[in-house]
């Protein structure tokens, strides 16, 4: 990949990543509630989820989702239900006043935070559509995808 093309990709990706979505809210919730111990694995989970979504999109899932409205709807609802489940779990784990809720949220392990973030990100239809629409502009069709 040409360096100017790579720099354009990095700049555009950075701009799009600054737009908050469910994954940003998840990272913020874990960071505020439990600090760096859980925030760093959560951010790494977001990166892993994006890698999963990008790989799946490049290998054909994106094209399949674009051609099947039913599959897109299933994926969208799976992601939404997972977010609702995470939110309910956080609410049920918090007890007491608002001040206590922010300082005593239910403790989760860094591994669980990583897996939650990876799942939320990988199932986010916005991520898949982003990779389907955006990434092909930066791929040389004459070269293999894997390297």
N, C-alpha and C positions, 0 to 999 in steps of 0.2 A: 504494500500500500504506500502510495506517495505520501511524504511527510505533510504536505499542505492539506491533502485529503484527510489524513489522520487527525491533524489539528482541528480541522473543521468538524469532524466527528466528535472529538473531545469537547469542543466548545458547545456544540448543539446538545450533546448529551448532558453536559453540566447545566445548561440553561433549563432543560426539561426536568432534570432531577430536582431543581429548586422549587418546582411546583408541588405543593403538599398534596398528599394522597393518603390512603389508609396506612401505608407502610411508614410514612413520616409520623403520623399520629401514634402508631404503635411504638416506634422508637422513643418518641417524646414521653408517652405514658410510662414506659418502663424506666426511662432515664430519670424522670421526676420522682417516680415511686421508689426506685431502688438504686439509683446512682450508676456509676461507671461499671460496677461489677456485672450488671445485666445489660447496660446500654451498648457496650462494645460488642458482645456476642449478638445482640439484636441487629446492630448495623451490619455485622458480618453475615447474618442471616438474610438481610435484605439483598446484599450483594450475591449471595448464593441463589436466592430466589430469582433474581434478575438473570443470572447465568442459566438457570434451568429454563426460564421463559424464553430467553434468547435462543438457546440451543434447540428447544422444542419448535420454536417458530421457524428457525432456519432449516430444520429437518422436515418441515412440511405441516406441522400442526397448525401454524398460522393460516396457511392456505386452506386447510380443512375447515377451520373455524369460520373463515370468511365465506366459504361456500355453503355452510350448514348453519342456518339460523337456530335450529334446535340445539346443536352442540354448543354454540355460543351462549345460548340461554342457560343451558345446564352448567357451563363453566362459570357464568356470571352469578348464578344462584348458589353454586357451591362456595364460591369466594365470599358472597354476602352472608351465607349461613355460618361459615367459619368465623367471620368477623363478629357476628352476633353472639356466637358461642363464646368467643374470647372475651367480649364485653360483659356478658352475663357472668362469666367466671370471675372477672375482676370485681364486679359489683358484689357478688356473693361473698367474695373473699374479704371485702372491706366491711368493717363494722364500726358503728359509732358516728360521731359528728364529722363535719366536713374537714376540720383540722386534723382529726385522727385518721381520716381516710387517706389524706395526702401523705401523712408520715408513717402509716402502718398498713400499707397495701400488702396483700398476700404475697409472701416470698415465693419466688420461682427460681429455679436453677438457671445458670447461664445456658446450659444445654437446651432447656425448654424454651428459653427466650429465643435462642438461635433457630430452633425448629419452628416456632410460631411465626417468626418473621419470614423465614424461607417459604413457609406454606402460604402465608398471606400474599407475599410478593409473587410467587409462582402462579397462584390462582387468580391474580388480579387481571381482568380482561384488558385494562388500560395498558399493562405491561406488554401483553401479547400483541395487541393492536399497534403499540408503539414499535415493537421490533419488526412486525410485518410491514409497516408503512415506512419506517425510517432506515433501518439497517441496510436493506438492499441497495440503497443509494450509494453506499460506501463499499460495496463488494464488487470485485472484478469477476464477471461471469466466466472469464476465460481461465480462471484459476480454481483450484480445489478449495472447498470451504474449510475443511479440517485444519490445514496448517495455518 
